[in-house]
Amino acid sequence: MNTIYILIIILITLVTNASLSFAMPFMKTKWKAFITRIKRKFNTPKPVDCMLLEQRVKKLEAKSAQRQVNFKSRVREEVIEYLEQLKNK
């Protein structure tokens, strides 16, 4: 009776070994595709709320407008100083 169980276990291991050896190239490509799908799922960016984006755009527009105003005022001040220096000479 024990020999029958041992033979059945040996046959099962032989069949699984042969089937896995045969299917290994196919399994490698499928495994890589499965892993890349999982990685893609974890690395995708989260959806962003449109209101948050609009607020960020408004802040950036205000900053750029302020920079332009500051730049214009600095240029004016430098030009005025330069003209005063020329006037004094």
DSSP file (Angstrom, degrees, kcal/mol; ACC not computed):
  #  RESIDUE AA STRUCTURE BP1 BP2  ACC     N-H-->O    O-->H-N    N-H-->O    O-->H-N    TCO  KAPPA ALPHA  PHI   PSI    X-CA   Y-CA   Z-CA
    1    1 A M     >        0   0    0      0, 0.0     4,-1.6     0, 0.0     3,-0.2   0.000 360.0 360.0 360.0 -41.7    0.0    0.0    0.0
    2    2 A N  H  >  +     0   0    0      1,-0.2     4,-2.4     2,-0.2     5,-0.2   0.871 360.0  56.6 -64.0 -35.7    2.8    2.4    0.8
    3    3 A T  H  > S+     0   0    0      1,-0.2     4,-2.6     2,-0.2    -1,-0.2   0.861 103.2  54.5 -66.0 -33.9    4.5    1.7   -2.5
    4    4 A I  H  > S+     0   0    0      2,-0.2     4,-2.4     1,-0.2    -1,-0.2   0.923 109.7  46.9 -65.1 -43.3    1.3    2.8   -4.3
    5    5 A Y  H  X S+     0   0    0     -4,-1.6     4,-2.6     2,-0.2    -2,-0.2   0.910 112.5  49.9 -63.2 -42.0    1.3    6.1   -2.5
    6    6 A I  H  X S+     0   0    0     -4,-2.4     4,-2.4     1,-0.2    -2,-0.2   0.916 111.5  48.4 -63.9 -42.2    5.0    6.6   -3.2
    7    7 A L  H  X S+     0   0    0     -4,-2.6     4,-2.6     2,-0.2    -2,-0.2   0.892 111.2  50.5 -64.9 -39.1    4.5    5.8   -6.9
    8    8 A I  H  X S+     0   0    0     -4,-2.4     4,-2.5     2,-0.2    -2,-0.2   0.923 111.3  48.0 -64.4 -43.2    1.5    8.2   -7.1
    9    9 A I  H  X S+     0   0    0     -4,-2.6     4,-2.4     2,-0.2    -2,-0.2   0.911 112.2  49.4 -63.7 -42.0    3.6   11.0   -5.5
   10   10 A I  H  X S+     0   0    0     -4,-2.4     4,-2.3     2,-0.2    -2,-0.2   0.912 111.8  48.7 -62.9 -42.8    6.5   10.3   -7.8
   11   11 A L  H  X S+     0   0    0     -4,-2.6     4,-2.6     2,-0.2    -2,-0.2   0.905 111.1  50.2 -64.3 -41.3    4.2   10.4  -10.9
   12   12 A I  H  X S+     0   0    0     -4,-2.5     4,-2.5     1,-0.2     5,-0.2   0.925 112.1  47.0 -63.3 -43.6    2.6   13.7   -9.7
   13   13 A T  H  X S+     0   0    0     -4,-2.4     4,-2.4     2,-0.2    -2,-0.2   0.883 112.2  50.8 -66.8 -37.1    6.0   15.3   -9.2
   14   14 A L  H  X S+     0   0    0     -4,-2.3     4,-2.5     2,-0.2     5,-0.2   0.923 112.0  46.9 -64.1 -43.9    7.2   14.0  -12.6
   15   15 A V  H  X S+     0   0    0     -4,-2.6     4,-2.4     2,-0.2    -2,-0.2   0.923 115.0  45.4 -66.0 -43.7    4.1   15.4  -14.3
   16   16 A T  H  X S+     0   0    0     -4,-2.5     4,-2.5     2,-0.2     5,-0.2   0.897 113.1  50.9 -67.5 -38.9    4.3   18.8  -12.6
   17   17 A N  H  X S+     0   0    0     -4,-2.4     4,-2.2    -5,-0.2    -2,-0.2   0.927 113.0  45.2 -63.0 -45.1    8.1   19.0  -13.2
   18   18 A A  H  X S+     0   0    0     -4,-2.5     4,-2.0     2,-0.2    -2,-0.2   0.909 114.2  48.2 -66.1 -42.4    7.6   18.3  -16.9
   19   19 A S  H  X S+     0   0    0     -4,-2.4     4,-2.1    -5,-0.2    -2,-0.2   0.898 113.1  47.6 -68.1 -39.0    4.7   20.7  -17.3
   20   20 A L  H  X S+     0   0    0     -4,-2.5     4,-0.8     2,-0.2    -1,-0.2   0.886 111.0  51.4 -67.9 -38.1    6.5   23.5  -15.5
   21   21 A S  H  < S+     0   0    0     -4,-2.2     3,-0.3    -5,-0.2    -2,-0.2   0.885 113.0  46.1 -64.2 -37.8    9.6   22.9  -17.6
   22   22 A F  H  < S+     0   0    0     -4,-2.0     4,-0.3     1,-0.2    -2,-0.2   0.873 117.7  41.8 -71.6 -37.5    7.5   23.1  -20.7
   23   23 A A  H  X S+     0   0    0     -4,-2.1     4,-2.5     1,-0.2    -1,-0.2   0.422  85.4  99.8 -92.5   1.1    5.7   26.2  -19.6
   24   24 A M  H  X S+     0   0    0     -4,-0.8     4,-2.2    -3,-0.3    -1,-0.2   0.896  80.9  48.6 -61.8 -44.5    8.6   28.1  -18.1
   25   25 A P  H  > S+     0   0    0      0, 0.0     4,-1.5     0, 0.0    -1,-0.2   0.918 115.1  46.5 -61.3 -40.1    9.3   30.5  -21.1
   26   26 A F  H  > S+     0   0    0     -4,-0.3     4,-1.9     1,-0.2    -2,-0.2   0.899 112.1  50.8 -64.6 -40.8    5.6   31.4  -21.3
   27   27 A M  H  X S+     0   0    0     -4,-2.5     4,-2.7     1,-0.2    -1,-0.2   0.840 104.1  58.4 -68.3 -33.9    5.5   31.9  -17.5
   28   28 A K  H  X S+     0   0    0     -4,-2.2     4,-2.3     2,-0.2    -1,-0.2   0.937 108.8  43.9 -62.2 -46.3    8.5   34.2  -17.6
   29   29 A T  H  X S+     0   0    0     -4,-1.5     4,-2.1     1,-0.2    -1,-0.2   0.907 115.6  48.0 -67.2 -39.9    6.9   36.7  -20.0
   30   30 A K  H  X S+     0   0    0     -4,-1.9     4,-2.3     2,-0.2    -1,-0.2   0.886 110.8  51.6 -66.5 -37.7    3.6   36.5  -18.1
   31   31 A W  H  X S+     0   0    0     -4,-2.7     4,-2.5     2,-0.2    -2,-0.2   0.918 109.8  48.9 -65.9 -42.8    5.3   37.0  -14.8
   32   32 A K  H  X S+     0   0    0     -4,-2.3     4,-2.5     1,-0.2    -1,-0.2   0.905 111.6  49.7 -63.0 -40.7    7.2   40.1  -16.1
   33   33 A A  H  X S+     0   0    0     -4,-2.1     4,-2.0     2,-0.2    -1,-0.2   0.895 110.8  50.2 -64.6 -39.1    3.9   41.5  -17.4
   34   34 A F  H  X S+     0   0    0     -4,-2.3     4,-1.9     2,-0.2    -2,-0.2   0.918 111.3  47.8 -64.6 -44.2    2.2   40.9  -14.1
   35   35 A I  H  X S+     0   0    0     -4,-2.5     4,-2.5     1,-0.2    -2,-0.2   0.907 111.2  50.4 -65.3 -42.2    5.0   42.6  -12.1
   36   36 A T  H  X S+     0   0    0     -4,-2.5     4,-2.6     1,-0.2    -1,-0.2   0.870 108.6  53.2 -66.1 -34.9    5.0   45.6  -14.5
   37   37 A R  H  X S+     0   0    0     -4,-2.0     4,-2.0     2,-0.2    -1,-0.2   0.916 110.1  47.3 -63.0 -42.5    1.3   46.0  -14.1
   38   38 A I  H  X S+     0   0    0     -4,-1.9     4,-1.8     2,-0.2    -2,-0.2   0.929 113.0  48.3 -65.1 -44.3    1.6   46.0  -10.3
   39   39 A K  H  X S+     0   0    0     -4,-2.5     4,-1.9     1,-0.2    -2,-0.2   0.908 110.7  51.4 -61.9 -41.9    4.4   48.6  -10.5
   40   40 A R  H  X S+     0   0    0     -4,-2.6     4,-0.9     1,-0.2    -1,-0.2   0.873 107.4  53.7 -63.3 -36.8    2.4   50.8  -12.9
   41   41 A K  H  < S+     0   0    0     -4,-2.0     3,-0.3     1,-0.2    -1,-0.2   0.892 113.0  42.2 -65.2 -39.3   -0.6   50.6  -10.5
   42   42 A F  H  < S+     0   0    0     -4,-1.8    -1,-0.2     1,-0.2    -2,-0.2   0.771 116.2  48.5 -78.3 -25.7    1.5   51.9   -7.6
   43   43 A N  H  < S+     0   0    0     -4,-1.9    -1,-0.2    -5,-0.2    -2,-0.2   0.457  80.8 111.9 -97.3  -1.0    3.4   54.5   -9.5
   44   44 A T  S  < S-     0   0    0     -4,-0.9     2,-0.1    -3,-0.3    -3,-0.0  -0.495  74.3-110.4 -72.3 140.8    0.5   56.2  -11.3
   45   45 A P        -     0   0    0      0, 0.0    -1,-0.1     0, 0.0     3,-0.1  -0.383  32.9-108.9 -70.7 150.0   -0.1   59.8  -10.1
   46   46 A K        -     0   0    0      1,-0.1     2,-0.1    -2,-0.1    -3,-0.0  -0.452  40.7 -94.8 -74.3 148.6   -3.3   60.4   -8.1
   47   47 A P        -     0   0    0      0, 0.0     2,-0.4     0, 0.0    -1,-0.1  -0.440  41.9-138.8 -66.3 137.5   -6.0   62.4   -9.8
   48   48 A V        -     0   0    0     -2,-0.1     2,-0.2    -3,-0.1     3,-0.0  -0.792  15.3-113.5-103.6 140.2   -5.8   66.1   -9.0
   49   49 A D     >  -     0   0    0     -2,-0.4     4,-1.7     1,-0.1     3,-0.2  -0.484  17.8-136.2 -70.4 136.8   -8.8   68.2   -8.2
   50   50 A C  H  > S+     0   0    0      1,-0.2     4,-2.5     2,-0.2     5,-0.2   0.845 103.3  57.9 -64.0 -34.8   -9.5   70.9  -10.8
   51   51 A M  H  > S+     0   0    0      1,-0.2     4,-2.2     2,-0.2    -1,-0.2   0.905 105.2  50.1 -64.0 -40.3  -10.1   73.5   -8.1
   52   52 A L  H  > S+     0   0    0      2,-0.2     4,-2.2     1,-0.2    -1,-0.2   0.904 110.7  50.0 -63.8 -40.7   -6.7   72.9   -6.6
   53   53 A L  H  X S+     0   0    0     -4,-1.7     4,-2.5     1,-0.2    -2,-0.2   0.914 109.8  50.4 -64.2 -42.0   -5.1   73.3  -10.0
   54   54 A E  H  X S+     0   0    0     -4,-2.5     4,-2.4     1,-0.2    -1,-0.2   0.899 109.9  50.7 -63.8 -39.6   -7.0   76.6  -10.6
   55   55 A Q  H  X S+     0   0    0     -4,-2.2     4,-2.3     2,-0.2    -1,-0.2   0.910 110.7  48.8 -63.5 -41.7   -5.8   77.9   -7.3
   56   56 A R  H  X S+     0   0    0     -4,-2.2     4,-2.5     2,-0.2    -2,-0.2   0.902 110.6  50.7 -64.6 -40.5   -2.2   77.0   -8.0
   57   57 A V  H  X S+     0   0    0     -4,-2.5     4,-2.5     2,-0.2    -2,-0.2   0.915 110.2  49.8 -63.7 -42.4   -2.5   78.7  -11.4
   58   58 A K  H  X S+     0   0    0     -4,-2.4     4,-2.4     2,-0.2    -2,-0.2   0.911 110.9  49.5 -62.8 -42.2   -3.9   81.9   -9.9
   59   59 A K  H  X S+     0   0    0     -4,-2.3     4,-2.4     1,-0.2    -2,-0.2   0.921 111.9  48.3 -62.2 -43.5   -1.1   82.0   -7.3
   60   60 A L  H  X S+     0   0    0     -4,-2.5     4,-2.6     2,-0.2    -2,-0.2   0.891 110.8  50.8 -65.5 -38.8    1.5   81.5  -10.0
   61   61 A E  H  X S+     0   0    0     -4,-2.5     4,-2.4     2,-0.2    -1,-0.2   0.912 110.6  49.4 -63.4 -41.8    0.0   84.3  -12.1
   62   62 A A  H  X S+     0   0    0     -4,-2.4     4,-2.4     2,-0.2    -2,-0.2   0.908 111.4  49.4 -64.2 -40.8   -0.1   86.6   -9.1
   63   63 A K  H  X S+     0   0    0     -4,-2.4     4,-2.5     2,-0.2    -2,-0.2   0.930 112.0  47.3 -63.4 -45.1    3.6   85.8   -8.4
   64   64 A S  H  X S+     0   0    0     -4,-2.6     4,-2.1     1,-0.2    -2,-0.2   0.895 112.2  49.9 -66.4 -37.7    4.7   86.4  -12.0
   65   65 A A  H  X S+     0   0    0     -4,-2.4     4,-2.2     2,-0.2    -1,-0.2   0.916 111.4  49.1 -64.2 -42.1    2.7   89.7  -12.1
   66   66 A Q  H  X S+     0   0    0     -4,-2.4     4,-2.8     1,-0.2    -2,-0.2   0.892 109.7  52.0 -64.2 -39.7    4.3   90.8   -8.9
   67   67 A R  H  X S+     0   0    0     -4,-2.5     4,-2.6     2,-0.2    -1,-0.2   0.901 109.4  49.7 -63.2 -40.5    7.8   89.9  -10.2
   68   68 A Q  H  X S+     0   0    0     -4,-2.1     4,-2.6     2,-0.2    -2,-0.2   0.913 111.8  47.9 -65.5 -41.2    7.1   92.0  -13.4
   69   69 A V  H  X S+     0   0    0     -4,-2.2     4,-2.5     2,-0.2    -2,-0.2   0.937 113.5  47.6 -63.8 -46.1    6.0   94.9  -11.3
   70   70 A N  H  X S+     0   0    0     -4,-2.8     4,-2.3     1,-0.2    -2,-0.2   0.897 112.2  50.0 -61.6 -40.7    9.1   94.6   -9.0
   71   71 A F  H  X S+     0   0    0     -4,-2.6     4,-2.4     2,-0.2    -1,-0.2   0.920 111.0  48.8 -63.9 -44.6   11.3   94.3  -12.1
   72   72 A K  H  X S+     0   0    0     -4,-2.6     4,-2.4     1,-0.2    -2,-0.2   0.911 111.9  48.8 -62.8 -42.4    9.8   97.4  -13.7
   73   73 A S  H  X S+     0   0    0     -4,-2.5     4,-2.5     2,-0.2    -1,-0.2   0.893 111.2  49.9 -67.4 -38.1   10.2   99.4  -10.5
   74   74 A R  H  X S+     0   0    0     -4,-2.3     4,-2.4     2,-0.2    -1,-0.2   0.906 111.1  49.2 -65.0 -40.9   13.8   98.4  -10.1
   75   75 A V  H  X S+     0   0    0     -4,-2.4     4,-2.5     2,-0.2    -2,-0.2   0.917 111.1  50.1 -64.3 -42.3   14.6   99.3  -13.6
   76   76 A R  H  X S+     0   0    0     -4,-2.4     4,-2.8     1,-0.2    -2,-0.2   0.932 110.7  49.3 -60.7 -45.8   13.0  102.7  -13.2
   77   77 A E  H  X S+     0   0    0     -4,-2.5     4,-2.5     1,-0.2    -2,-0.2   0.915 112.2  48.0 -60.7 -43.2   14.9  103.3  -10.0
   78   78 A E  H  X S+     0   0    0     -4,-2.4     4,-2.5     2,-0.2    -1,-0.2   0.899 112.1  49.2 -65.3 -39.8   18.2  102.4  -11.7
   79   79 A V  H  X S+     0   0    0     -4,-2.5     4,-2.7     2,-0.2    -2,-0.2   0.920 111.6  49.0 -65.1 -42.8   17.4  104.6  -14.7
   80   80 A I  H  X S+     0   0    0     -4,-2.8     4,-2.3     2,-0.2    -2,-0.2   0.919 112.4  48.1 -62.6 -43.8   16.6  107.5  -12.4
   81   81 A E  H  X S+     0   0    0     -4,-2.5     4,-2.3     2,-0.2    -2,-0.2   0.914 112.4  49.0 -62.4 -42.5   19.8  107.0  -10.4
   82   82 A Y  H  X S+     0   0    0     -4,-2.5     4,-2.3     1,-0.2    -2,-0.2   0.912 111.5  49.0 -64.3 -42.2   21.8  106.8  -13.6
   83   83 A L  H  X S+     0   0    0     -4,-2.7     4,-2.3     1,-0.2    -1,-0.2   0.884 110.4  51.3 -65.5 -37.5   20.2  110.0  -15.0
   84   84 A E  H  X S+     0   0    0     -4,-2.3     4,-2.3     2,-0.2    -1,-0.2   0.895 109.2  50.5 -65.4 -39.0   20.9  111.8  -11.8
   85   85 A Q  H  X S+     0   0    0     -4,-2.3     4,-1.2     1,-0.2    -2,-0.2   0.908 111.9  47.3 -64.7 -40.5   24.5  110.8  -11.9
   86   86 A L  H  < S+     0   0    0     -4,-2.3    -2,-0.2     1,-0.2    -1,-0.2   0.882 111.9  51.1 -66.3 -36.3   24.7  112.0  -15.5
   87   87 A K  H  < S+     0   0    0     -4,-2.3    -2,-0.2     1,-0.2    -1,-0.2   0.875 109.1  50.5 -67.2 -38.7   23.0  115.3  -14.4
   88   88 A N  H  <        0   0    0     -4,-2.3    -1,-0.2     1,-0.2    -2,-0.2   0.729 360.0 360.0 -74.2 -22.4   25.4  115.8  -11.5
   89   89 A K     <        0   0    0     -4,-1.2    -1,-0.2    -3,-0.2    -2,-0.2   0.481 360.0 360.0 -76.2 360.0   28.5  115.3  -13.7
